[in-house]
């Protein structure tokens, strides 16, 4: 069994597979920033399946623990983060204001072997968000019972 990545980008950015994308992805310095590239809005992700759990890691540097929102709904794992920063400098002759806004969302359909009732352990350290998803105990098959007819 494997994890399946949802691709929500085409709904968010309907121009992703159109001639408009070709226009903006030209060799022009101004437009060649990677914004319309398929994976430019998503953090890198690693998934490791172990005997008793799945480990899912997201490379998301620059965020704080409080920026993340992780939910599990009917075997759909949603991971999102939002960060806003603003900086102002004022002098008698000028005012400078800078701001940035970073956000992402990834959704994964989890296999049925994941125990969605167990707690998910989430840690964020050195720019890596790590989720530990426990697997269900395998269902033990009852041995075939032979009934004697008398």
N, C-alpha and C positions, 0 to 999 in steps of 0.2 A: 504494500500500500504506500502511496506517496501523497505529498502535499501538492495542492493545485493552486497556482497563483491566479487571482482574479485580475483581469486587465480593465480597470476603470478609466484609463487614460483616454480612450477614444470617446467616451461620453463627456469627459471633462474638457477635452480639446478636440472638437470635431474636425478641425482643419488638419489633424495629424497626418492623414493619408490623402491629401488633395494637392492640386497644383500650387496652392498657396504655400504649402510646405516647401516645394521645390524653389519657389521664388525667394522665400526667406532663408533657405539654406544655401544660397549662392556663396561665391567667394568674397562677397562684399564684407569688409571689416565690421561694419555696424551690425549686420544681421547674423554673422557667424559666431554666435555665442553659445550654441548648444541647447537653447531653450526648447526647441521643437524636437530634439532628439528623443527617441523612445524612452530611454532610461534616465534622462537628465533630471527628472523630478522625483526619482525614487532612490532611497539609500540602498547600498549593496546589502545582500542578505545571504547568510549561510544557514543551511539546515543539516543537522546531523541526527541520524537515527541510532539510538543505543538500544540495549536490550530492554530497559525498563522506562525509557523516556525519549522525547525528542528535544533537541537543543536548537533554538532558533536565535540567530544573532543578526542585529541590524547595525550597520556602520552609520552612526548619526552624531558626529562630533559637533560641539558648539551648543548643544542643548543642555538643559538642566533636568533633573528627575521630575520636577513638577510640570515640565512642558509636555510630557508623554501622557497619552490616554490609550489604555489597552483594554479591549473588551472581547468577550467570547459569547457568541449568540448562536445556538444551534449548530455547533461545529464550524462556525465561521469566526476566525480570529482576526480582529481589526486592530492595527497598530497605527496610531497617528501622533503627530507632534506639531506644536505651533509655537513659534517664538517671534516676538516683536521687540525691536530695540529702537530707541530714539536718542539722539544726541544733539544738544543745542549749545551754540557758542554765541554770546552776544558781546559786542564791543560798541563803543560810541559811534563808530563809523560803519559797522557792518553786522550782519547777523547770519550765521551759518547753521543750517539744520540738516542733519543726516538721519535717515531712518532705514531700517531693513525689516523684512518680513520673510520668515522661513517656515514652510509647512510641508508635510508629506502625510500620505496615508497608504497603507498596504493592507490587503485583505487576503487571507489564505483559508481555503477549505481544508479542514483537518480530517484525517482518516478516522474511521469508526473506532480504531484501536486506541485513540486518545481518550483518556478519562476526563470528560468535560465537567464532571462534578468535583474533581480534585482541585486543590489550590494550584494556581500557576505561580511559580516563583519568577519574579522579574527583578533584574539588577541592572544598574547603569554605572559603568566604570570606564574611564579612559576613552569616552566617545563610542562605546559599544553597549547597546541595549541587548541583554541576554534573557531569553525566556526559556524556562524548563517546564515542559508539558509531560506529565506522567501518562504512562500507558495503562490501560485496563488490565486486570489480571485475566489471563486466558481462561476461557470457560472450559472446565474439565468435562470431558465426555463421560457419561456414565457407561459402564461396561454393559454389553448386551446381556440381557437376562433370559435364560432359557426356562420356560415353564413346562413342567412335566404334566402330561395329560394322564389322568388316572381313570 
